[in-house]
């Protein structure tokens, strides 16, 4: 009984020591205070970092809400998650406006500074969800030597058009948010008030306003390198709900490169595959981590 109790104390101490090692930071970048979390794993054979890009309106909790998924990915390597400006615990960027919207270049400028300021070690395995795939794709095409792999969870394609339904929602937002200063827009149309505003948010509006520019910025970069694998996980419900014009599954494959380990998979269910199928998504990330560990690359 005494030995069992001692073992429990040791295990408990190890658990809390591991939990305490997580680093929470707030970093000032271009006028915004960006919230990030770094979860180190010194025992991983992959010595780079798995970094996460959330989707529209989502905080880093999109990756930590499902405890099965979160505990699983923490075993794979060093993790870095953050909230983009105006999402989660990060403050809004009041420099954005209808004339100066959120674009892939805008987001990645802050992202690169955030990685540098927090000394996040490369190479990176980029894990993205939904619209975050556009930002991850921009990074991968601009900094291919810093990337060891990509896991794209139900990403938007690199080139697409929204459905008429989505476009109509944006047109409504244009008559409201588009006419007021961003400081007032984030106050009246913050993510926390989304349900009261028919799903319209300031972040979503400014992102949509910069949508065409973001697509052009991605297209102007070199084609996706084939030096690292890309795994796309596509949901069946998004394909049937038609958020865009064209076939969701087919258009997502625009992101694929010629790497022999790159592939596109389908998952039954909704858009947040990491929440509905945590083990499946973790398995795919584990596959990328193993490949990256075998193919060590120089730091960025």
C-alpha positions as CSV (number, residue, x, y, z in Angstrom):
1,X,0.0,0.0,0.0
2,X,2.9,2.3,0.9
3,X,4.7,1.6,-2.4
4,X,1.5,2.3,-4.4
5,X,0.9,5.6,-2.6
6,X,4.5,6.6,-3.3
7,X,4.1,5.8,-7.0
8,X,0.9,7.9,-7.1
9,X,2.8,10.8,-5.6
10,X,5.6,10.5,-8.2
11,X,3.1,10.2,-11.1
12,X,1.2,13.2,-9.7
13,X,4.4,15.3,-9.4
14,X,5.4,14.4,-12.9
15,X,2.0,15.3,-14.3
16,X,1.9,18.7,-12.6
17,X,5.5,19.4,-13.6
18,X,4.6,18.7,-17.2
19,X,1.5,20.9,-17.0
20,X,3.5,23.7,-15.4
21,X,6.0,23.6,-18.3
22,X,3.5,25.2,-20.7
23,X,4.4,28.8,-21.5
24,X,1.6,31.4,-21.9
25,X,2.7,34.7,-23.5
26,X,1.3,38.0,-24.6
27,X,3.5,39.6,-27.2
28,X,3.1,43.1,-28.6
29,X,3.2,42.9,-32.4
30,X,2.4,45.9,-34.6
31,X,0.0,47.4,-32.1
32,X,-1.7,44.1,-31.1
33,X,-1.1,42.0,-28.0
34,X,-1.0,38.5,-29.3
35,X,-1.8,35.6,-26.9
36,X,0.2,32.4,-27.5
37,X,0.9,29.1,-25.8
38,X,4.0,27.0,-26.1
39,X,3.9,23.4,-24.9
40,X,7.5,21.9,-25.0
41,X,8.2,18.2,-25.4
42,X,11.9,17.6,-24.9
43,X,11.4,13.9,-25.4
44,X,10.2,14.1,-29.0
45,X,12.5,12.9,-31.8
46,X,11.2,15.8,-33.9
47,X,13.2,18.8,-32.6
48,X,11.3,21.5,-34.6
49,X,7.8,22.8,-33.6
50,X,4.2,21.9,-34.6
51,X,2.5,25.3,-35.1
52,X,-1.2,25.9,-35.4
53,X,-3.3,28.3,-37.5
54,X,-7.0,28.6,-36.4
55,X,-9.9,29.1,-38.7
56,X,-12.2,32.2,-39.1
57,X,-13.5,33.4,-35.7
58,X,-11.7,30.6,-33.8
59,X,-9.3,30.9,-30.9
60,X,-6.5,28.4,-30.1
61,X,-9.2,26.5,-28.1
62,X,-10.2,25.0,-31.4
63,X,-7.2,22.7,-30.8
64,X,-7.4,22.3,-27.0
65,X,-11.2,21.9,-26.5
66,X,-11.2,18.1,-27.2
67,X,-9.0,16.8,-24.4
68,X,-8.4,13.5,-26.2
69,X,-6.9,15.4,-29.1
70,X,-5.0,17.9,-27.0
71,X,-3.4,15.2,-24.8
72,X,-2.5,13.2,-27.9
73,X,-0.8,15.9,-29.8
74,X,1.2,17.0,-26.8
75,X,2.9,13.6,-26.9
76,X,4.2,14.2,-30.4
77,X,6.4,17.2,-30.1
78,X,6.8,20.9,-29.2
79,X,3.5,22.8,-29.8
80,X,2.9,26.5,-30.5
81,X,-0.6,27.9,-30.7
82,X,-1.8,31.5,-30.9
83,X,-4.8,33.7,-31.3
84,X,-4.8,36.1,-34.3
85,X,-5.6,39.7,-33.6
86,X,-9.1,40.2,-32.4
87,X,-9.7,36.5,-31.6
88,X,-9.5,34.6,-28.3
89,X,-7.4,36.5,-25.8
90,X,-5.6,38.6,-28.4
91,X,-6.4,42.3,-28.7
92,X,-7.9,43.6,-32.0
93,X,-5.7,45.4,-34.6
94,X,-7.4,48.7,-35.0
95,X,-5.2,49.6,-37.9
96,X,-7.3,47.3,-40.1
97,X,-10.2,48.9,-42.0
98,X,-12.2,48.5,-45.2
99,X,-9.3,50.2,-47.0
100,X,-6.7,48.2,-45.1
101,X,-8.2,44.7,-44.5
102,X,-6.9,41.5,-43.2
103,X,-4.8,39.6,-45.8
104,X,-2.5,36.6,-45.9
105,X,0.5,38.9,-46.1
106,X,-0.8,40.9,-43.1
107,X,-1.4,37.8,-40.9
108,X,1.9,36.2,-41.8
109,X,3.9,39.4,-41.1
110,X,2.7,39.2,-37.5
111,X,3.1,35.4,-37.4
112,X,6.7,35.5,-38.4
113,X,7.5,38.2,-35.9
114,X,5.7,36.2,-33.2
115,X,7.7,33.1,-34.0
116,X,10.9,35.1,-33.9
117,X,10.1,37.0,-30.7
118,X,9.2,33.8,-28.9
119,X,12.2,31.9,-30.3
120,X,10.0,29.1,-31.7
121,X,12.4,26.6,-33.2
122,X,12.1,25.5,-36.8
123,X,11.5,23.5,-38.9
124,X,7.7,23.7,-38.5
125,X,4.9,21.3,-39.1
126,X,2.0,23.6,-40.0
127,X,-1.4,22.5,-38.7
128,X,-4.3,24.6,-40.0
129,X,-8.0,24.6,-40.0
130,X,-10.5,26.1,-42.5
131,X,-9.5,29.6,-43.6
132,X,-6.4,29.2,-41.5
133,X,-5.2,27.0,-44.4
134,X,-4.9,30.0,-46.6
135,X,-2.5,31.6,-44.1
136,X,-0.6,28.4,-43.6
137,X,-0.4,27.9,-47.4
138,X,1.0,31.4,-47.8
139,X,3.7,30.7,-45.2
140,X,4.7,27.4,-46.7
141,X,5.0,28.8,-50.2
142,X,7.0,31.8,-49.0
143,X,9.3,29.9,-46.5
144,X,9.5,26.3,-47.8
145,X,12.9,25.7,-46.2
146,X,11.3,26.3,-42.8
147,X,8.5,23.7,-43.3
148,X,8.8,20.0,-42.5
149,X,5.1,19.1,-43.2
150,X,1.6,20.4,-43.4
151,X,-1.7,19.0,-41.9
152,X,-4.6,20.9,-43.4
153,X,-7.8,20.2,-41.5
154,X,-10.7,20.9,-43.8
155,X,-8.9,23.9,-45.4
156,X,-10.4,26.4,-47.8
157,X,-8.9,25.9,-51.3
158,X,-6.1,28.3,-52.5
159,X,-8.4,29.7,-55.2
160,X,-12.2,29.7,-54.9
161,X,-15.4,31.7,-54.8
162,X,-17.8,31.8,-52.0
163,X,-21.4,30.6,-52.5
164,X,-24.1,33.2,-53.1
165,X,-25.4,32.6,-49.6
166,X,-22.0,33.5,-48.0
167,X,-21.6,36.4,-50.4
168,X,-25.0,37.8,-49.5
169,X,-24.0,37.7,-45.8
170,X,-20.9,39.7,-46.6
171,X,-23.0,42.3,-48.6
172,X,-25.1,42.8,-45.5
173,X,-22.0,43.3,-43.4
174,X,-20.7,45.8,-45.9
175,X,-23.6,48.1,-45.2
176,X,-23.0,48.0,-41.5
177,X,-19.4,47.3,-40.5
178,X,-18.0,48.8,-43.7
179,X,-19.2,52.3,-42.7
180,X,-17.8,52.5,-39.2
181,X,-14.2,52.7,-37.7
182,X,-12.6,49.4,-36.8
183,X,-12.5,50.3,-33.1
184,X,-16.3,50.6,-33.0
185,X,-16.7,47.6,-35.3
186,X,-14.8,45.3,-32.9
187,X,-16.8,46.6,-30.0
188,X,-20.2,46.1,-31.7
189,X,-19.3,43.0,-33.8
190,X,-16.9,41.1,-31.7
191,X,-16.8,37.3,-31.8
192,X,-18.6,37.1,-28.5
193,X,-21.6,38.9,-30.0
194,X,-21.7,36.7,-33.1
195,X,-25.0,35.1,-32.2
196,X,-26.7,38.5,-31.7
197,X,-25.4,39.8,-35.1
198,X,-26.6,36.9,-37.3
199,X,-23.1,35.4,-37.4
200,X,-21.5,38.7,-38.6
201,X,-18.2,39.6,-36.9
202,X,-15.7,42.4,-37.4
203,X,-12.9,39.9,-37.9
204,X,-14.8,37.9,-40.5
205,X,-15.7,41.1,-42.3
206,X,-12.2,42.5,-42.6
207,X,-10.9,39.0,-43.6
208,X,-13.6,38.8,-46.3
209,X,-12.8,42.3,-47.4
210,X,-9.2,41.2,-47.9
211,X,-10.1,37.8,-49.5
212,X,-9.3,38.6,-53.2
213,X,-6.0,40.3,-52.2
214,X,-5.1,37.2,-50.1
215,X,-5.7,34.9,-53.0
216,X,-3.6,37.1,-55.2
217,X,-0.8,37.2,-52.6
218,X,-0.7,33.4,-52.4
219,X,-0.8,33.0,-56.2
220,X,2.1,35.4,-56.7
221,X,4.4,33.2,-54.6
222,X,6.4,30.2,-56.0
223,X,4.4,27.0,-56.3
224,X,4.2,24.7,-53.3
225,X,7.5,23.0,-52.7
226,X,7.5,19.2,-52.8
227,X,10.3,18.8,-50.2
228,X,7.7,18.2,-47.5
229,X,4.5,16.1,-47.2
230,X,1.0,17.7,-47.1
231,X,-2.0,15.8,-45.7
232,X,-5.5,17.2,-46.3
233,X,-8.4,16.0,-44.2
234,X,-11.7,16.9,-45.8
235,X,-15.2,16.7,-44.1
236,X,-18.2,15.3,-45.8
237,X,-20.6,17.9,-44.3
238,X,-18.7,20.8,-45.7
239,X,-18.9,19.3,-49.1
240,X,-22.7,18.9,-48.9
241,X,-23.3,22.4,-47.3
242,X,-21.7,24.1,-50.3
243,X,-20.0,27.1,-48.6
244,X,-18.2,27.7,-51.9
245,X,-18.9,27.3,-55.6
246,X,-17.6,24.1,-56.9
247,X,-16.7,20.8,-55.3
248,X,-15.2,21.2,-51.8
249,X,-13.1,18.0,-51.9
250,X,-11.7,18.5,-55.4
251,X,-10.8,22.2,-54.9
252,X,-9.0,21.5,-51.6
253,X,-6.5,19.4,-53.5
254,X,-5.1,22.6,-55.0
255,X,-2.8,22.6,-52.0
256,X,-1.2,19.2,-52.7
257,X,2.4,19.0,-54.0
258,X,4.3,16.2,-55.6
259,X,5.7,14.7,-52.4
260,X,5.1,10.9,-52.3
261,X,3.7,11.2,-48.8
262,X,1.2,13.9,-49.7
263,X,-2.5,12.8,-49.7
264,X,-6.1,13.9,-49.3
265,X,-8.4,12.0,-46.9
266,X,-12.2,12.2,-46.3
267,X,-13.7,12.2,-42.8
268,X,-17.3,11.7,-42.1
269,X,-19.0,14.5,-40.2
270,X,-18.6,18.2,-39.6
271,X,-16.0,20.9,-40.2
272,X,-14.1,20.6,-36.9
273,X,-12.7,17.2,-37.6
274,X,-10.1,17.5,-34.8
275,X,-13.1,17.6,-32.3
276,X,-15.2,14.9,-33.9
277,X,-12.4,12.6,-34.8
278,X,-9.5,13.5,-32.4
279,X,-7.6,10.2,-32.7
280,X,-7.8,10.2,-36.5
281,X,-6.3,13.7,-36.8
282,X,-3.7,12.9,-34.2
283,X,-2.7,9.8,-36.1
284,X,-2.1,11.9,-39.3
285,X,0.0,14.4,-37.3
286,X,2.0,11.6,-35.8
287,X,2.7,10.4,-39.3
288,X,4.1,13.8,-40.3
289,X,6.1,14.0,-37.1
290,X,7.8,10.7,-37.8
291,X,8.7,11.7,-41.4
292,X,10.1,15.0,-40.2
293,X,12.1,13.4,-37.4
294,X,13.8,11.2,-40.0
295,X,14.5,14.1,-42.3
296,X,16.1,16.8,-40.0
297,X,16.4,20.2,-41.6
298,X,18.5,23.3,-40.8
299,X,16.8,26.0,-38.6
300,X,15.3,29.1,-40.2
